[in-house]
Structure formats: structure tokens, C-alpha cells
Amino acid sequence: MNLNCSLWQDNSMSVKLFAFTKFSEVTEQCFLLFTLVLLMFLTSLTGNALIALAIWTNPVLHTPMYFFLTNLSILEIGYTCSIIPKMLQSLVSEARGISWEGCAMQMFFFSLFGISECCLLAAMAYDRYVAICSPLHYAARMSREVCAQLAMVSWGVGCVVSLGQTNNIFSLDFCGPCEIDHFFCDLPPILALACGDTSHNEAAVFVVAVLCISSPFLLIVASYGRIVAAVLFMPSPEGRQKALSTCSSHLVVVTLFYGSASVTYLRPKATHSPGIDKLLALFYTVVTSMLNPIIYSLRNKEVKAALQRTIAGKKVLTPE
């Protein structure tokens, strides 16, 4: 569909209104996808909100591990809310347009929550490393102040990097076409609409992706390398089983998130395909956000019990 969404500005043609491409020309397919995404979106919001509420209202869960899990749930809520409502609107109506300012805001918040989550997953891995490898020093090394600082660093890095990335992209001129071959304002499809040579901008995006994805991932790998080494030297099978069970949920979440994000942002540009990019983006924005609360609640008895108490409306008193 040919959309007339360019406006004159400063004596040059500059796109100030974008539009997302349609997923399909078949109405039934769009409605089916709308239903599936809406169900996953509501499941994600409900699950993450319940986990955050359960941890907040159960003093026995006021520990570093669950503090980080609360932050993760908040990030997941922001992550999905920054893009999915607009996607749902685009699926069932012709109102697929988004302003220049709206697109920039969407990219900023999506990058903010995504990069912060990368850093937070690394902080969670470090917490597990200290708990298993240095249990006698755990209280001192993972004090409330240290946990708050790690969380603030995660959010701060996400904010600074997303500001830089958004400014890097939207300092360019967009001459058209104005259709974004995606369902949200992601970095590669927006760069594809920019005028002139964008090689430096593309290089900057790639470098930031490498730093923000690979660096936290290497910290996670290093932490779990030390954890595995410590577990192998534990004398009792029960101790090994308990140590591994506390890490299993986090490992599953890391695999889902980093796997899809790495394939999306770190593979060569020549191998990018709009269809595959959309499928991958749908996975790491909707599916993983929906699965995270399920993974943590099903594999963690304390979280499961806290959720049951929260849903039942029971209060838990701090033990004497």
C-alpha cells in the first residue's frame, strides 16, 4: 500500500510519519494473530505482575534473588507494554501509522528495558555465584545496598545506551519510503529508511549490540563456570541438587532471551530477512515475557507458594 506520509521541512523532503506494514492481506490471519498475541500479552502482564506482587507482599522473599526477580518482572512488563499495544492496534485496524516522535519514544523504551534486562540477568548470575561459591560471605557481599546498586547500574546503563542509540538513529533524515517492515520501531528496519550513507550508524548499532549483549553474557558464563566447578566438589548429592535447582530457572530464561536476541542483532546484515526478523522479535518480546513467570513459578517452590498465598489474599508475617 502506497502511503503518503512525507512532510516538507527545512526545504527538504523528510518523513515525519511512519506506518507499519501489514502482517497479511488476509483478515482471518490477522485476527488469529491478534488473538494469539493478545492472550500471550495478557498472560505475560498477569504473570509478571503477580510475581512482583507476591514477592513484595511476602517478607520471607525479601532476599537478593527475589529482589532481582522483582526487577526482572517490572522490566518484562515495560518491555511488552512499549510495543505490543501498538502492534495489536495495527493488526485489526488501518490505523498503522506512528509519528516520528512516537517512533523515537518506542525505540527508546524498548532499548531501555531490553538492555537493562541484559545487565540484570548478569547481576542475577553473580548473585547465584556468590550464594553457591561464597556462602559464608553472602550476606556481606550481597547486602541490600549492593543489590540496589546493581539494579540501579542495570537501569542506568539501559537508559544511557538507549538514549545514545535513539539519538544516533533519529538524528538522520528519512526520505522515504515511510513503511517500516516490522511491527515496532526496531533499530535495523528504521535505519533502512534513512537517507544517504548509514554505514557509520550501522557500525555503532552493531558495536553497542556486541557490548550490551556479549559482555553481560560473558559475565553469566564466567559465573556459571565457577558455579559448576563448585558444585562438582560438593560432597553430598542433595547439596548438588539444591544448588543446581536454584540456578535452573535463571539458566532457562537466559537461554531464551540471549538466544533470540543474539540471532537478531549479532548476525550479519546480509542474512537478515524481514519475515525471520519479525518471527524472532515476536519470540523475544512476547513469548519469552510470557514464559518467564511460568518458568520461575513452576520451578521454584517458594515463588509458587507465595503466588498461591497472594491469589488467596493471605498475608505472611515476618518470622520472629
C-alpha positions as CSV (number, residue, x, y, z in Angstrom):
1,M,0.0,0.0,0.0
2,N,1.4,3.4,-1.0
3,L,1.2,5.7,1.9
4,N,1.6,9.5,1.6
5,C,3.4,10.2,4.9
6,S,6.1,12.7,4.0
7,L,6.0,16.3,5.0
8,W,8.1,19.3,3.9
9,Q,10.5,20.6,6.5
10,D,13.5,22.9,6.1
11,N,13.2,22.9,2.3
12,S,13.9,19.1,2.1
13,M,11.6,16.1,2.0
14,S,11.7,14.5,5.4
15,V,9.4,11.7,6.6
16,K,7.6,12.7,9.8
17,L,5.1,9.9,9.9
18,F,5.8,6.2,9.6
19,A,3.5,3.2,9.1
20,F,4.0,-0.4,10.0
21,T,3.5,-3.0,7.2
22,K,0.5,-5.3,7.4
23,F,1.2,-8.8,8.6
24,S,-1.1,-10.3,6.0
25,E,-3.7,-9.2,3.5
26,V,-6.0,-12.0,4.8
27,T,-8.3,-10.6,7.5
28,E,-8.7,-14.0,9.2
29,Q,-5.0,-14.5,9.6
30,C,-4.6,-11.0,11.1
31,F,-7.4,-11.7,13.5
32,L,-5.9,-15.1,14.5
33,L,-2.6,-13.5,15.2
34,F,-4.3,-10.7,17.1
35,T,-6.0,-13.2,19.4
36,L,-2.8,-15.2,20.0
37,V,-0.7,-12.1,20.7
38,L,-3.4,-10.6,23.0
39,L,-3.6,-13.9,25.0
40,M,0.2,-14.0,25.4
41,F,0.3,-10.3,26.3
42,L,-2.3,-10.6,29.0
43,T,-0.7,-13.8,30.3
44,S,2.7,-12.0,30.5
45,L,1.2,-9.0,32.2
46,T,-0.7,-11.0,34.7
47,G,2.1,-13.4,35.5
48,N,4.8,-10.8,35.9
49,A,2.6,-8.5,38.0
50,L,1.6,-11.4,40.2
51,I,5.2,-12.4,40.8
52,A,6.2,-8.9,41.6
53,L,3.2,-8.5,44.0
54,A,3.8,-11.9,45.6
55,I,7.4,-11.1,46.4
56,W,6.6,-7.6,47.6
57,T,3.9,-8.8,50.0
58,N,5.8,-11.8,51.4
59,P,8.6,-10.7,53.7
60,V,10.2,-14.2,53.6
61,L,11.0,-13.5,50.0
62,H,12.8,-10.2,50.7
63,T,16.2,-11.6,49.6
64,P,18.6,-10.6,46.9
65,M,17.5,-13.3,44.5
66,Y,13.8,-12.3,44.7
67,F,14.7,-8.6,44.6
68,F,16.3,-9.1,41.2
69,L,13.4,-11.3,40.1
70,T,11.0,-8.4,41.0
71,N,13.1,-6.1,38.9
72,L,13.0,-8.6,36.0
73,S,9.2,-8.8,36.2
74,I,9.0,-5.0,36.1
75,L,11.3,-4.9,33.1
76,E,9.2,-7.5,31.3
77,I,6.0,-5.5,31.9
78,G,7.6,-2.4,30.5
79,Y,9.2,-4.3,27.6
80,T,6.0,-5.7,26.3
81,C,3.9,-2.6,27.0
82,S,6.2,-0.5,24.9
83,I,5.4,-2.3,21.7
84,I,2.6,-4.8,21.9
85,P,-0.4,-2.4,22.3
86,K,0.5,-0.6,19.0
87,M,1.1,-4.0,17.3
88,L,-2.4,-5.2,18.4
89,Q,-3.9,-2.0,17.0
90,S,-2.1,-2.4,13.7
91,L,-3.4,-6.0,13.3
92,V,-7.1,-5.2,13.4
93,S,-7.3,-1.7,12.0
94,E,-6.0,0.5,9.3
95,A,-4.5,2.9,11.9
96,R,-1.0,1.6,11.4
97,G,0.7,5.0,11.4
98,I,3.1,6.2,14.1
99,S,4.6,9.7,14.3
100,W,8.4,10.4,14.2
101,E,8.3,11.3,17.9
102,G,6.2,8.3,18.8
103,C,8.6,6.0,16.9
104,A,11.6,7.5,18.7
105,M,9.9,7.0,22.1
106,Q,9.0,3.5,21.3
107,M,12.6,2.7,20.3
108,F,14.0,4.4,23.4
109,F,11.8,2.5,25.9
110,F,12.2,-0.8,24.0
111,S,16.0,-0.4,24.1
112,L,15.9,0.8,27.7
113,F,14.1,-2.3,29.0
114,G,15.9,-4.7,26.8
115,I,19.5,-3.5,27.6
116,S,18.6,-3.2,31.3
117,E,17.4,-6.8,31.2
118,C,20.7,-8.0,29.8
119,C,22.6,-6.3,32.6
120,L,20.1,-7.5,35.3
121,L,20.4,-11.2,34.1
122,A,24.2,-10.8,34.6
123,A,23.6,-9.4,38.1
124,M,21.3,-12.4,38.9
125,A,24.0,-14.8,37.8
126,Y,26.6,-13.0,40.0
127,D,24.1,-13.4,42.9
128,R,23.9,-17.1,42.3
129,Y,27.7,-17.4,42.1
130,V,28.2,-15.7,45.5
131,A,25.4,-17.8,47.1
132,I,26.9,-21.1,46.0
133,C,30.7,-20.3,45.9
134,S,31.0,-18.0,48.9
135,P,28.0,-18.8,51.1
136,L,29.8,-17.5,54.3
137,H,30.3,-14.1,52.8
138,Y,27.0,-13.9,51.0
139,A,25.3,-11.6,53.5
140,A,28.1,-9.0,53.3
141,R,28.7,-9.2,49.5
142,M,25.1,-9.2,48.6
143,S,23.8,-6.7,51.1
144,R,20.7,-4.6,50.4
145,E,22.9,-1.7,49.4
146,V,24.9,-3.8,46.9
147,C,21.7,-5.2,45.4
148,A,20.2,-1.7,45.0
149,Q,23.4,-0.5,43.3
150,L,23.5,-3.5,40.9
151,A,19.9,-2.8,40.0
152,M,20.5,0.9,39.5
153,V,23.5,0.2,37.3
154,S,21.4,-2.1,35.2
155,W,18.7,0.5,34.7
156,G,21.3,3.3,34.3
157,V,23.2,1.5,31.6
158,G,19.9,0.8,29.8
159,C,18.9,4.5,30.0
160,V,22.2,5.9,28.8
161,V,22.7,3.4,25.9
162,S,19.1,3.7,24.7
163,L,19.4,7.5,24.7
164,G,22.5,7.3,22.6
165,Q,21.1,4.7,20.2
166,T,17.9,6.6,19.7
167,N,19.7,9.8,19.1
168,N,22.1,8.0,16.7
169,I,19.1,6.8,14.6
170,F,16.8,9.8,14.7
171,S,19.5,12.4,14.0
172,L,19.3,11.0,10.4
173,D,16.9,12.2,7.8
174,F,14.2,9.9,6.4
175,C,13.4,10.5,2.8
176,G,11.0,7.6,2.3
177,P,9.5,5.1,1.8
178,C,7.8,5.5,5.1
179,E,6.6,2.0,5.7
180,I,8.5,0.1,8.5
181,D,8.8,-3.5,7.5
182,H,8.3,-4.6,11.1
183,F,5.7,-4.4,13.9
184,F,7.6,-1.9,16.0
185,C,10.3,0.7,15.7
186,D,13.3,-1.6,15.9
187,L,16.8,-0.4,15.0
188,P,17.6,-2.2,11.7
189,P,14.2,-1.5,9.9
190,I,14.3,2.2,10.9
191,L,17.9,2.5,9.7
192,A,16.8,1.0,6.3
193,L,14.6,4.0,5.8
194,A,17.3,6.7,6.4
195,C,18.7,8.8,3.6
196,G,22.3,8.6,2.4
197,D,25.2,6.6,3.8
198,T,24.3,5.0,7.1
199,S,27.3,2.7,7.4
200,H,28.7,4.6,10.5
201,N,25.3,4.4,12.2
202,E,25.0,0.7,11.4
203,A,28.5,0.1,12.8
204,A,27.6,2.0,16.0
205,V,24.4,-0.1,16.4
206,F,26.4,-3.3,15.9
207,V,29.2,-2.3,18.4
208,V,26.6,-1.4,21.1
209,A,24.8,-4.7,20.5
210,V,28.0,-6.6,20.9
211,L,28.9,-4.8,24.1
212,C,25.4,-4.9,25.6
213,I,24.7,-8.5,24.7
214,S,28.1,-10.2,24.7
215,S,29.6,-8.5,27.8
216,P,26.8,-9.5,30.2
217,F,26.6,-12.9,28.6
218,L,30.3,-13.5,29.2
219,L,29.8,-12.5,32.8
220,I,27.0,-15.0,33.1
221,V,29.1,-17.7,31.5
222,A,32.0,-16.9,33.9
223,S,29.7,-17.0,36.9
224,Y,28.2,-20.4,35.9
225,G,31.6,-21.8,35.1
226,R,32.6,-21.1,38.7
227,I,29.3,-22.5,40.0
228,V,29.7,-25.7,38.0
229,A,33.2,-26.2,39.4
230,A,32.0,-25.6,42.9
231,V,29.0,-28.0,42.5
232,L,31.2,-30.8,41.3
233,F,33.3,-30.6,44.5
234,M,30.2,-30.7,46.8
235,P,30.3,-33.9,48.9
236,S,26.5,-34.6,49.0
237,P,24.2,-35.3,46.1
238,E,21.5,-33.3,48.0
239,G,23.7,-30.2,48.1
240,R,24.5,-30.5,44.4
241,Q,20.8,-30.9,43.5
242,K,19.8,-27.9,45.6
243,A,22.5,-25.7,44.1
244,L,21.6,-26.6,40.6
245,S,17.8,-26.2,41.2
246,T,18.4,-22.6,42.3
247,C,20.1,-21.8,39.0
248,S,17.9,-23.8,36.6
249,S,15.2,-21.2,36.1
250,H,17.7,-18.4,35.5
251,L,19.6,-20.5,33.0
252,V,16.4,-21.3,31.0
253,V,15.5,-17.6,31.0
254,V,19.0,-16.6,29.9
255,T,19.0,-19.1,27.1
256,L,15.6,-18.0,25.7
257,F,16.4,-14.3,25.9
258,Y,20.0,-14.2,24.8
259,G,19.5,-16.9,22.1
260,S,16.8,-14.9,20.2
261,A,18.4,-11.5,20.8
262,S,21.8,-12.7,19.6
263,V,20.4,-14.2,16.4
264,T,18.5,-10.9,15.8
265,Y,21.2,-8.3,16.4
266,L,24.6,-10.1,16.0
267,R,24.2,-12.0,12.8
268,P,25.5,-10.4,9.5
269,K,23.3,-7.8,7.8
270,A,23.3,-9.9,4.6
271,T,21.5,-12.7,6.3
272,H,18.6,-10.5,7.6
273,S,15.2,-11.4,6.4
274,P,12.1,-9.3,7.3
275,G,10.0,-12.4,7.9
276,I,12.6,-14.1,10.1
277,D,13.3,-10.9,12.0
278,K,9.6,-10.4,12.8
279,L,9.3,-14.0,14.0
280,L,12.4,-13.7,16.2
281,A,11.2,-10.4,17.6
282,L,7.8,-11.9,18.3
283,F,9.5,-14.6,20.2
284,Y,11.8,-12.5,22.4
285,T,9.3,-9.7,23.0
286,V,6.1,-11.7,23.7
287,V,6.8,-15.4,24.1
288,T,9.8,-15.1,26.5
289,S,8.0,-12.5,28.6
290,M,5.1,-14.9,28.9
291,L,7.3,-17.8,29.7
292,N,9.4,-16.2,32.4
293,P,6.8,-16.0,35.2
294,I,5.8,-19.6,34.3
295,I,9.3,-20.8,34.5
296,Y,10.0,-19.2,37.8
297,S,6.7,-20.2,39.4
298,L,6.8,-23.8,38.2
299,R,10.4,-24.5,39.1
300,N,10.5,-22.5,42.4
301,K,8.6,-23.8,45.4
302,E,8.9,-20.6,47.3
303,V,7.6,-18.4,44.5
304,K,4.8,-20.9,43.8
305,A,3.7,-20.8,47.5
306,A,3.9,-17.0,47.6
307,L,1.8,-16.8,44.4
308,Q,-0.8,-19.1,46.0
309,R,-0.9,-17.0,49.2
310,T,-1.2,-13.8,47.2
311,I,-4.0,-15.1,45.0
312,A,-5.8,-16.4,48.1
313,G,-5.3,-13.0,49.8
314,K,-3.4,-14.3,52.7
315,K,-0.7,-12.2,54.4
316,V,2.6,-13.7,55.6
317,L,4.1,-12.4,58.7
318,T,7.8,-12.0,59.1
319,P,9.1,-14.8,61.2
320,E,10.2,-13.9,64.7
